[in-house]
Amino acid sequence: MDESRQIRQPDRQLGVTLIVLRLLVPADYGLMAIVSMIITVLASVAELGLGASLIQARKLSGEDLGAVTGAVIVLNLAWASWWRWWLRSPHGSTASRASPC
């Protein structure tokens, strides 16, 4: 990503945030902020530098690729399981309901 895109990205996010802020009631905006933060943290942790390590490796064996693939699958299944649990819990049940306008 070039430097100009990195500079414009927060401006774009701020604009979208201000629009969404006007459209949602405070409780829904708070829920959106929490979910957004969780997704951002998990997305940054999800890969754990595995792609970069594959690119930088001088030699890759089938075992290396299998280990990385297995790790990614396990992390994604864990993330999906947690998300499913959260949506079925009392906390997540409010996220699936539409608020009256």
DRENTORKOL-3810 file (N, C-alpha, C; in nm, 4 decimals):
REM DRENTORKOL-3810
@n.u->0.0855; n.v->-0.1175; n.w->0.0000; ca.u->0.0000; ca.v->0.0000; ca.w->0.0000; c.u->0.0903; c.v->0.1240; c.w->0.0000
@n.u->0.0641; n.v->0.2153; n.w->-0.0917; ca.u->0.1492; ca.v->0.3335; ca.w->-0.0966; c.u->0.1113; c.v->0.4333; c.w->0.0129
@n.u->0.1986; n.v->0.5310; n.w->0.0306; ca.u->0.1834; ca.v->0.6240; ca.w->0.1434; c.u->0.0581; c.v->0.7100; c.w->0.1328
@n.u->0.0202; n.v->0.7519; n.w->0.0124; ca.u->-0.0977; ca.v->0.8373; ca.w->-0.0016; c.u->-0.2248; c.v->0.7625; c.w->0.0385
@n.u->-0.2313; n.v->0.6332; n.w->0.0100; ca.u->-0.3479; ca.v->0.5553; ca.w->0.0521; c.u->-0.3516; c.v->0.5409; c.w->0.2029
@n.u->-0.2365; n.v->0.5245; n.w->0.2653; ca.u->-0.2321; ca.v->0.5115; ca.w->0.4103; c.u->-0.2769; c.v->0.6403; c.w->0.4772
@n.u->-0.2484; n.v->0.7523; n.w->0.4156; ca.u->-0.2889; ca.v->0.8813; ca.w->0.4727; c.u->-0.4381; c.v->0.9029; c.w->0.4533
@n.u->-0.4944; n.v->0.8666; n.w->0.3376; ca.u->-0.6361; ca.v->0.8891; ca.w->0.3098; c.u->-0.7278; c.v->0.7915; c.w->0.3812
@n.u->-0.6797; n.v->0.6742; n.w->0.4151; ca.u->-0.7631; ca.v->0.5716; ca.w->0.4773; c.u->-0.8308; c.v->0.6202; c.w->0.6052
@n.u->-0.7571; n.v->0.6788; n.w->0.7014; ca.u->-0.8262; ca.v->0.7266; ca.w->0.8234; c.u->-0.9287; c.v->0.8355; c.w->0.7943
@n.u->-0.9036; n.v->0.9214; n.w->0.6957; ca.u->-1.0006; ca.v->1.0252; ca.w->0.6609; c.u->-1.1299; c.v->0.9626; c.w->0.6103
@n.u->-1.1165; n.v->0.8611; n.w->0.5274; ca.u->-1.2330; ca.v->0.7913; ca.w->0.4741; c.u->-1.3087; c.v->0.7215; c.w->0.5866
@n.u->-1.2349; n.v->0.6586; n.w->0.6768; ca.u->-1.2996; ca.v->0.5904; ca.w->0.7890; c.u->-1.3731; c.v->0.6895; c.w->0.8783
@n.u->-1.3144; n.v->0.8056; n.w->0.8993; ca.u->-1.3800; ca.v->0.9076; ca.w->0.9809; c.u->-1.5097; c.v->0.9533; c.w->0.9153
@n.u->-1.5088; n.v->0.9732; n.w->0.7847; ca.u->-1.6293; ca.v->1.0137; ca.w->0.7131; c.u->-1.7399; c.v->0.9102; c.w->0.7238
@n.u->-1.7055; n.v->0.7847; n.w->0.7044; ca.u->-1.8041; ca.v->0.6775; ca.w->0.7160; c.u->-1.8563; c.v->0.6691; c.w->0.8580
@n.u->-1.7679; n.v->0.6834; n.w->0.9562; ca.u->-1.8081; ca.v->0.6781; ca.w->1.0962; c.u->-1.9077; c.v->0.7894; c.w->1.1284
@n.u->-1.8834; n.v->0.9098; n.w->1.0784; ca.u->-1.9754; ca.v->1.0212; ca.w->1.1044; c.u->-2.1117; c.v->0.9979; c.w->1.0412
@n.u->-2.1146; n.v->0.9387; n.w->0.9226; ca.u->-2.2426; ca.v->0.9089; ca.w->0.8577; c.u->-2.3183; c.v->0.8033; c.w->0.9368
@n.u->-2.2485; n.v->0.6972; n.w->0.9747; ca.u->-2.3124; ca.v->0.5902; ca.w->1.0517; c.u->-2.3591; c.v->0.6420; c.w->1.1872
@n.u->-2.2840; n.v->0.7304; n.w->1.2467; ca.u->-2.3207; ca.v->0.7882; ca.w->1.3758; c.u->-2.4559; c.v->0.8585; c.w->1.3684
@n.u->-2.4824; n.v->0.9253; n.w->1.2573; ca.u->-2.6097; ca.v->0.9955; ca.w->1.2409; c.u->-2.7254; c.v->0.8993; c.w->1.2152
@n.u->-2.6959; n.v->0.7816; n.w->1.1594; ca.u->-2.8021; ca.v->0.6881; ca.w->1.1222; c.u->-2.8429; c.v->0.5932; c.w->1.2348
@n.u->-2.7539; n.v->0.5671; n.w->1.3299; ca.u->-2.7811; ca.v->0.4686; ca.w->1.4343; c.u->-2.8138; c.v->0.5358; c.w->1.5673
@n.u->-2.8925; n.v->0.4657; n.w->1.6464; ca.u->-2.9164; ca.v->0.5116; ca.w->1.7829; c.u->-2.7904; c.v->0.4805; c.w->1.8636
@n.u->-2.7684; n.v->0.5484; n.w->1.9766; ca.u->-2.6446; ca.v->0.5294; ca.w->2.0524; c.u->-2.6137; c.v->0.3846; c.w->2.0895
@n.u->-2.7136; n.v->0.3070; n.w->2.1299; ca.u->-2.6879; ca.v->0.1679; ca.w->2.1687; c.u->-2.6364; c.v->0.0865; c.w->2.0499
@n.u->-2.6957; n.v->0.1068; n.w->1.9329; ca.u->-2.6520; ca.v->0.0342; ca.w->1.8140; c.u->-2.5135; c.v->0.0805; c.w->1.7699
@n.u->-2.4862; n.v->0.2091; n.w->1.7836; ca.u->-2.3536; ca.v->0.2583; ca.w->1.7470; c.u->-2.2468; c.v->0.2001; c.w->1.8404
@n.u->-2.2789; n.v->0.1896; n.w->1.9675; ca.u->-2.1855; ca.v->0.1293; ca.w->2.0623; c.u->-2.1580; c.v->-0.0159; c.w->2.0286
@n.u->-2.2627; n.v->-0.0891; n.w->1.9934; ca.u->-2.2462; ca.v->-0.2281; ca.w->1.9526; c.u->-2.1602; c.v->-0.2367; c.w->1.8274
@n.u->-2.1851; n.v->-0.1484; n.w->1.7308; ca.u->-2.1060; ca.v->-0.1471; ca.w->1.6084; c.u->-1.9594; c.v->-0.1171; c.w->1.6390
@n.u->-1.9336; n.v->-0.0267; n.w->1.7316; ca.u->-1.7962; ca.v->0.0079; ca.w->1.7673; c.u->-1.7247; c.v->-0.1105; c.w->1.8319
@n.u->-1.7948; n.v->-0.1820; n.w->1.9184; ca.u->-1.7341; ca.v->-0.2985; ca.w->1.9839; c.u->-1.7017; c.v->-0.4061; c.w->1.8813
@n.u->-1.7967; n.v->-0.4374; n.w->1.7958; ca.u->-1.7757; ca.v->-0.5409; ca.w->1.6943; c.u->-1.6657; c.v->-0.4985; c.w->1.5975
@n.u->-1.6637; n.v->-0.3726; n.w->1.5605; ca.u->-1.5596; ca.v->-0.3224; ca.w->1.4703; c.u->-1.4207; c.v->-0.3365; c.w->1.5316
@n.u->-1.4098; n.v->-0.3062; n.w->1.6599; ca.u->-1.2809; ca.v->-0.3198; ca.w->1.7271; c.u->-1.2369; c.v->-0.4663; c.w->1.7335
@n.u->-1.3297; n.v->-0.5540; n.w->1.7646; ca.u->-1.2972; ca.v->-0.6960; ca.w->1.7716; c.u->-1.2530; c.v->-0.7479; c.w->1.6357
@n.u->-1.3234; n.v->-0.7109; n.w->1.5311; ca.u->-1.2874; ca.v->-0.7554; ca.w->1.3962; c.u->-1.1514; c.v->-0.7015; c.w->1.3565
@n.u->-1.1232; n.v->-0.5769; n.w->1.3881; ca.u->-0.9938; ca.v->-0.5184; ca.w->1.3538; c.u->-0.8797; c.v->-0.5905; c.w->1.4240
@n.u->-0.8959; n.v->-0.6152; n.w->1.5528; ca.u->-0.7906; ca.v->-0.6849; ca.w->1.6283; c.u->-0.7722; c.v->-0.8268; c.w->1.5759
@n.u->-0.8814; n.v->-0.8971; n.w->1.5551; ca.u->-0.8705; ca.v->-1.0350; ca.w->1.5089; c.u->-0.8163; c.v->-1.0441; c.w->1.3664
@n.u->-0.8501; n.v->-0.9483; n.w->1.2828; ca.u->-0.7969; ca.v->-0.9502; ca.w->1.1466; c.u->-0.6463; c.v->-0.9276; c.w->1.1468
@n.u->-0.5987; n.v->-0.8431; n.w->1.2358; ca.u->-0.4548; ca.v->-0.8190; ca.w->1.2413; c.u->-0.3794; c.v->-0.9359; c.w->1.3024
@n.u->-0.4446; n.v->-1.0100; n.w->1.3909; ca.u->-0.3814; ca.v->-1.1247; ca.w->1.4547; c.u->-0.4001; c.v->-1.2521; c.w->1.3718
@n.u->-0.5035; n.v->-1.2547; n.w->1.2883; ca.u->-0.5430; ca.v->-1.3778; ca.w->1.2198; c.u->-0.4299; c.v->-1.4415; c.w->1.1401
@n.u->-0.3582; n.v->-1.3627; n.w->1.0670; ca.u->-0.2552; ca.v->-1.4236; ca.w->0.9847; c.u->-0.1281; c.v->-1.4522; c.w->1.0631
@n.u->-0.0996; n.v->-1.3739; n.w->1.1645; ca.u->0.0184; ca.v->-1.3928; ca.w->1.2487; c.u->0.1488; c.v->-1.3914; c.w->1.1701
@n.u->0.1500; n.v->-1.3212; n.w->1.0587; ca.u->0.2724; ca.v->-1.3131; ca.w->0.9790; c.u->0.3042; c.v->-1.4389; c.w->0.9015
@n.u->0.2078; n.v->-1.5290; n.w->0.8896; ca.u->0.2340; ca.v->-1.6549; ca.w->0.8213; c.u->0.2613; c.v->-1.6336; c.w->0.6725
@n.u->0.1877; n.v->-1.5450; n.w->0.6094; ca.u->0.2100; ca.v->-1.5173; ca.w->0.4673; c.u->0.3472; c.v->-1.4585; c.w->0.4421
@n.u->0.3877; n.v->-1.3646; n.w->0.5260; ca.u->0.5196; ca.v->-1.3033; ca.w->0.5111; c.u->0.6302; c.v->-1.4054; c.w->0.5335
@n.u->0.6101; n.v->-1.4943; n.w->0.6281; ca.u->0.7133; ca.v->-1.5952; ca.w->0.6531; c.u->0.7254; c.v->-1.6919; c.w->0.5358
@n.u->0.6154; n.v->-1.7216; n.w->0.4699; ca.u->0.6220; ca.v->-1.8080; ca.w->0.3515; c.u->0.6956; c.v->-1.7398; c.w->0.2369
@n.u->0.6710; n.v->-1.6119; n.w->0.2203; ca.u->0.7360; ca.v->-1.5378; ca.w->0.1119; c.u->0.8858; c.v->-1.5258; c.w->0.1374
@n.u->0.9252; n.v->-1.5047; n.w->0.2620; ca.u->1.0663; ca.v->-1.4828; ca.w->0.2943; c.u->1.1472; c.v->-1.6122; c.w->0.3060
@n.u->1.0809; n.v->-1.7258; n.w->0.3161; ca.u->1.1534; ca.v->-1.8522; ca.w->0.3315; c.u->1.2313; c.v->-1.8844; c.w->0.2032
@n.u->1.3545; n.v->-1.9250; n.w->0.2213; ca.u->1.4371; ca.v->-1.9608; ca.w->0.1052; c.u->1.3943; c.v->-2.0938; c.w->0.0456
@n.u->1.3630; n.v->-2.1894; n.w->0.1309; ca.u->1.3167; ca.v->-2.3205; ca.w->0.0858; c.u->1.1886; c.v->-2.3553; c.w->0.1604
@n.u->1.0938; n.v->-2.4073; n.w->0.0884; ca.u->0.9694; ca.v->-2.4503; ca.w->0.1513; c.u->0.9484; c.v->-2.5988; c.w->0.1231
@n.u->0.9219; n.v->-2.6717; n.w->0.2270; ca.u->0.8914; ca.v->-2.8133; ca.w->0.2090; c.u->0.7399; c.v->-2.8310; c.w->0.2166
@n.u->0.6971; n.v->-2.9486; n.w->0.1813; ca.u->0.5554; ca.v->-2.9797; ca.w->0.1926; c.u->0.5080; c.v->-2.9733; c.w->0.3369
@n.u->0.5972; n.v->-3.0093; n.w->0.4299; ca.u->0.5626; ca.v->-3.0014; ca.w->0.5720; c.u->0.5386; c.v->-2.8575; c.w->0.6157
@n.u->0.6222; n.v->-2.7660; n.w->0.5661; ca.u->0.6051; ca.v->-2.6246; ca.w->0.6012; c.u->0.4695; c.v->-2.5730; c.w->0.5533
@n.u->0.4385; n.v->-2.6007; n.w->0.4284; ca.u->0.3104; ca.v->-2.5551; ca.w->0.3737; c.u->0.1928; c.v->-2.6204; c.w->0.4469
@n.u->0.2072; n.v->-2.7479; n.w->0.4792; ca.u->0.1015; ca.v->-2.8168; ca.w->0.5534; c.u->0.0812; c.v->-2.7594; c.w->0.6920
@n.u->0.1912; n.v->-2.7247; n.w->0.7585; ca.u->0.1820; ca.v->-2.6674; ca.w->0.8932; c.u->0.1133; c.v->-2.5309; c.w->0.8896
@n.u->0.1498; n.v->-2.4488; n.w->0.7927; ca.u->0.0888; ca.v->-2.3155; ca.w->0.7822; c.u->-0.0587; c.v->-2.3284; c.w->0.7459
@n.u->-0.0893; n.v->-2.4155; n.w->0.6521; ca.u->-0.2291; ca.v->-2.4354; ca.w->0.6130; c.u->-0.3111; c.v->-2.4859; c.w->0.7317
@n.u->-0.2566; n.v->-2.5806; n.w->0.8054; ca.u->-0.3265; ca.v->-2.6315; ca.w->0.9233; c.u->-0.3491; c.v->-2.5241; c.w->1.0277
@n.u->-0.2479; n.v->-2.4412; n.w->1.0504; ca.u->-0.2607; ca.v->-2.3332; ca.w->1.1492; c.u->-0.3701; c.v->-2.2346; c.w->1.1077
@n.u->-0.3740; n.v->-2.1990; n.w->0.9805; ca.u->-0.4755; ca.v->-2.1050; ca.w->0.9323; c.u->-0.6149; c.v->-2.1658; c.w->0.9461
@n.u->-0.6291; n.v->-2.2930; n.w->0.9132; ca.u->-0.7599; ca.v->-2.3590; ca.w->0.9253; c.u->-0.8040; c.v->-2.3635; c.w->1.0711
@n.u->-0.7140; n.v->-2.3997; n.w->1.1618; ca.u->-0.7490; ca.v->-2.4068; ca.w->1.3040; c.u->-0.7877; c.v->-2.2685; c.w->1.3568
@n.u->-0.7115; n.v->-2.1653; n.w->1.3210; ca.u->-0.7449; ca.v->-2.0296; ca.w->1.3663; c.u->-0.8805; c.v->-1.9854; c.w->1.3135
@n.u->-0.9088; n.v->-2.0134; n.w->1.1877; ca.u->-1.0379; ca.v->-1.9738; ca.w->1.1310; c.u->-1.1537; c.v->-2.0505; c.w->1.1933
@n.u->-1.1349; n.v->-2.1792; n.w->1.2205; ca.u->-1.2406; ca.v->-2.2554; ca.w->1.2868; c.u->-1.2645; c.v->-2.2050; c.w->1.4287
@n.u->-1.1575; n.v->-2.1706; n.w->1.4990; ca.u->-1.1729; ca.v->-2.1158; ca.w->1.6342; c.u->-1.2475; c.v->-1.9827; c.w->1.6303
@n.u->-1.2122; n.v->-1.8983; n.w->1.5348; ca.u->-1.2785; ca.v->-1.7686; ca.w->1.5203; c.u->-1.4258; c.v->-1.7885; c.w->1.4865
@n.u->-1.4571; n.v->-1.8791; n.w->1.3950; ca.u->-1.5963; ca.v->-1.9036; ca.w->1.3561; c.u->-1.6761; c.v->-1.9614; c.w->1.4726
@n.u->-1.6150; n.v->-2.0499; n.w->1.5498; ca.u->-1.6834; ca.v->-2.1092; ca.w->1.6655; c.u->-1.7145; c.v->-2.0035; c.w->1.7699
@n.u->-1.6172; n.v->-1.9170; n.w->1.7962; ca.u->-1.6410; ca.v->-1.8110; ca.w->1.8946; c.u->-1.7516; c.v->-1.7186; c.w->1.8458
@n.u->-1.7484; n.v->-1.6813; n.w->1.7198; ca.u->-1.8476; ca.v->-1.5889; ca.w->1.6643; c.u->-1.9872; c.v->-1.6510; c.w->1.6711
@n.u->-1.9981; n.v->-1.7796; n.w->1.6403; ca.u->-2.1261; ca.v->-1.8487; ca.w->1.6486; c.u->-2.1769; c.v->-1.8499; c.w->1.7925
@n.u->-2.0874; n.v->-1.8795; n.w->1.8874; ca.u->-2.1262; ca.v->-1.8784; ca.w->2.0277; c.u->-2.1738; c.v->-1.7392; c.w->2.0685
@n.u->-2.1023; n.v->-1.6368; n.w->2.0289; ca.u->-2.1366; ca.v->-1.5006; ca.w->2.0692; c.u->-2.2714; c.v->-1.4590; c.w->2.0136
@n.u->-2.2990; n.v->-1.4945; n.w->1.8893; ca.u->-2.4278; ca.v->-1.4563; ca.w->1.8302; c.u->-2.5451; c.v->-1.5282; c.w->1.8966
@n.u->-2.5222; n.v->-1.6472; n.w->1.9507; ca.u->-2.6292; ca.v->-1.7211; ca.w->2.0181; c.u->-2.6426; c.v->-1.6836; c.w->2.1655
@n.u->-2.5466; n.v->-1.6093; n.w->2.2185; ca.u->-2.5525; ca.v->-1.5686; ca.w->2.3589; c.u->-2.6446; c.v->-1.4482; c.w->2.3736
@n.u->-2.6803; n.v->-1.4122; n.w->2.4962; ca.u->-2.7654; ca.v->-1.2937; ca.w->2.5164; c.u->-2.7024; c.v->-1.1654; c.w->2.4627
@n.u->-2.5677; n.v->-1.1577; n.w->2.4632; ca.u->-2.5014; ca.v->-1.0382; ca.w->2.4111; c.u->-2.5229; c.v->-1.0264; c.w->2.2614
@n.u->-2.5072; n.v->-1.1354; n.w->2.1918; ca.u->-2.5167; ca.v->-1.1338; ca.w->2.0467; c.u->-2.6588; c.v->-1.1304; c.w->1.9955
@n.u->-2.7548; n.v->-1.1702; n.w->2.0777; ca.u->-2.8929; ca.v->-1.1726; ca.w->2.0307; c.u->-2.9419; c.v->-1.0316; c.w->2.0006
@n.u->-2.8888; n.v->-0.9307; n.w->2.0684; ca.u->-2.9286; ca.v->-0.7937; ca.w->2.0377; c.u->-2.8687; c.v->-0.7479; c.w->1.9062
@n.u->-2.7556; n.v->-0.8062; n.w->1.8664; ca.u->-2.6926; ca.v->-0.7677; ca.w->1.7400; c.u->-2.7734; c.v->-0.8162; c.w->1.6218
@n.u->-2.8460; n.v->-0.9244; n.w->1.6373; ca.u->-2.9199; ca.v->-0.9799; ca.w->1.5245; c.u->-3.0589; c.v->-0.9206; c.w->1.5106
@n.u->-3.1034; n.v->-0.8446; n.w->1.6088; ca.u->-3.2348; ca.v->-0.7816; ca.w->1.6008; c.u->-3.2235; c.v->-0.6420; c.w->1.5434
@n.u->-3.3161; n.v->-0.6065; n.w->1.4613; ca.u->-3.3179; ca.v->-0.4713; ca.w->1.4068; c.u->-3.3851; c.v->-0.3788; c.w->1.5087
@n.u->-3.3283; n.v->-0.2621; n.w->1.5263; ca.u->-3.3871; ca.v->-0.1681; ca.w->1.6213; c.u->-3.4971; c.v->-0.0882; c.w->1.5522
@n.u->-3.6028; n.v->-0.0546; n.w->1.6232; ca.u->-3.7102; ca.v->0.0245; ca.w->1.5627; c.u->-3.6625; c.v->0.1665; c.w->1.5370
@n.u->-3.7040; n.v->0.2221; n.w->1.4279; ca.u->-3.6634; ca.v->0.3592; ca.w->1.3919; c.u->-3.7611; c.v->0.4601; c.w->1.4406
END
